Amino acid sequence: MLTTPICELLGIEAPIVQGSFGPWSTPELVAAVSEAGALGTIGTGLQSPGAVTAAIRRVRELTSRPFAVNFTARPFTEESFQATLDDSPGIVSFALGDPGDLVVRAHDVGARFVQQVHPVEQAVRAAESGADVIVAQWMEAGGFGGTVAGLALVPQVVDAVAPLPVLAAGGIADGRGVAAALVLGAAGVQLGTRFLASVEAGVDLNWKKRIVDAASEDAIRIEFAETVFPPSPPGWATAPRVLDTPFVDEWNRRRDDAPERADDLRDELMAALREERAHELVPFTGQTAGLIDEILPVAEIVRGLVTEAGAALRAASMRAG
Ligand SMILES: Cc1cc2nc3c(=O)[nH]c(=O)nc-3n(C[C@H](O)[C@H](O)[C@H](O)COP(=O)(O)O)c2cc1C
């Protein structure tokens, strides 16, 4: 058993969170993660308010355990946020911007508020806003990462927001990574890519297979992201990390041309998303792809993370004498 104070705060058995997959989240994955004793997260990005409500209800049919509902500032849909609050969520998480009064609104309905940050300054701001948990997302992460690597970022965020609990996110796919995060002072971890390559994840099988086959170097940043995705706030630069594709390779090379083609590129991405083939253009994936060599059931992933982390912590303490 691997327990930290965040387990009691979030009502979970293991200090492990499955981060949101935005439009690629499915209730089946979220429920499987929560059933395994970790925390599943529903993504709401680019979903209609009705779809968000339906996902929350479906997860509740599948599990009575806690789960989170994630929102991002870019894009943010007020109707979906309010519909979620109306459904009395246990945990709300937020990424890619300042939460403003969303923390108070979540607290007013009795929900815990988890805020993902990239720079340390953003962590301090989130703590001042009243967030209950801070997620420090490293540059190695799948989805949007900042510019600082985990070994440097996590201890700084831990110190800056103490005594608030911090989850380390990005670059973790096995128990050694979980152990390292705890040693850095984190209260737990948030994983994305490892759970994407799970049996229960609802994404295309080819995407999962590419994760299994990929080296870490294949997970690259979209250098032209600021022209096609909603731009980062000043000083809080982020860019999505994806497995390379002809689309990303071409526009990373032609990034100076991207601004004048921004509308076309955005239309191409949205059309691909509607046709459920966005992974052919932008398969969001982190550098842990190099560590993942099997598509596994979620319960096995969670069990492995817990067992290996305990063993890694014991082995490290013996090595240090
Ligand atoms: C396909 C995909 C979609 C993501 N969408 C979101 C999102 O909508 N909101 C969010 O907060 N994080 C999002 N993330 C980040 C993950 O929740 C998680 O924090 C990150 O993947 C952790 O890094 P790792 O992939 O190295 O484990 C996404 C990640 C991936 C891989």
The ligand as an SDF file (V2000), in Angstrom:
LIG
                    3D

 31 33  0  0  0  0  0  0  0  0999 V2000
   -4.2210   13.2240  -25.1610 C   0  0  0  0  0  0  0  0  0  0  0  0
   -4.0090   14.1590  -24.0240 C   0  0  0  0  0  0  0  0  0  0  0  0
   -4.9550   15.1360  -23.7660 C   0  0  0  0  0  0  0  0  0  0  0  0
   -4.8080   15.9920  -22.6660 C   0  0  0  0  0  0  0  0  0  0  0  0
   -5.7920   16.9250  -22.3920 N   0  0  0  0  0  0  0  0  0  0  0  0
   -5.7300   17.6240  -21.2280 C   0  0  0  0  0  0  0  0  0  0  0  0
   -6.8080   18.4780  -20.8490 C   0  0  0  0  0  0  0  0  0  0  0  0
   -7.7990   18.6340  -21.5480 O   0  0  0  0  0  0  0  0  0  0  0  0
   -6.6990   19.1200  -19.6530 N   0  0  0  0  0  0  0  0  0  0  0  0
   -5.5970   18.9670  -18.8290 C   0  0  0  0  0  0  0  0  0  0  0  0
   -5.5640   19.5510  -17.7470 O   0  0  0  0  0  0  0  0  0  0  0  0
   -4.5670   18.1780  -19.1770 N   0  0  0  0  0  0  0  0  0  0  0  0
   -4.6100   17.4970  -20.3460 C   0  0  0  0  0  0  0  0  0  0  0  0
   -3.5780   16.6530  -20.6890 N   0  0  0  0  0  0  0  0  0  0  0  0
   -2.4570   16.4800  -19.7330 C   0  0  0  0  0  0  0  0  0  0  0  0
   -2.7050   15.2130  -18.8740 C   0  0  0  0  0  0  0  0  0  0  0  0
   -3.8720   15.3290  -18.1290 O   0  0  0  0  0  0  0  0  0  0  0  0
   -1.5360   14.9230  -17.9230 C   0  0  0  0  0  0  0  0  0  0  0  0
   -1.3730   15.9500  -16.9670 O   0  0  0  0  0  0  0  0  0  0  0  0
   -0.2280   14.7170  -18.6810 C   0  0  0  0  0  0  0  0  0  0  0  0
   -0.4400   13.8520  -19.7780 O   0  0  0  0  0  0  0  0  0  0  0  0
    0.8400   14.1220  -17.7640 C   0  0  0  0  0  0  0  0  0  0  0  0
    2.0190   13.8700  -18.4600 O   0  0  0  0  0  0  0  0  0  0  0  0
    2.4290   12.4170  -19.0570 P   0  0  0  0  0  0  0  0  0  0  0  0
    1.6750   12.3050  -20.3300 O   0  0  0  0  0  0  0  0  0  0  0  0
    3.8960   12.5550  -19.2480 O   0  0  0  0  0  0  0  0  0  0  0  0
    2.0430   11.3900  -18.0580 O   0  0  0  0  0  0  0  0  0  0  0  0
   -3.6800   15.8530  -21.8180 C   0  0  0  0  0  0  0  0  0  0  0  0
   -2.6970   14.8840  -22.1020 C   0  0  0  0  0  0  0  0  0  0  0  0
   -2.8500   14.0410  -23.1920 C   0  0  0  0  0  0  0  0  0  0  0  0
   -1.7890   12.9890  -23.4300 C   0  0  0  0  0  0  0  0  0  0  0  0
  1  2  1  0
  2  3  1  0
  2 30  2  0
  3  4  2  0
  4  5  1  0
  4 28  1  0
  5  6  2  0
  6  7  1  0
  6 13  1  0
  7  8  2  0
  7  9  1  0
  9 10  1  0
 10 11  2  0
 10 12  1  0
 12 13  2  0
 13 14  1  0
 14 15  1  0
 14 28  1  0
 15 16  1  0
 16 17  1  0
 16 18  1  0
 18 19  1  0
 18 20  1  0
 20 21  1  0
 20 22  1  0
 22 23  1  0
 23 24  1  0
 24 25  2  0
 24 26  1  0
 24 27  1  0
 28 29  2  0
 29 30  1  0
 30 31  1  0
M  END
$$$$
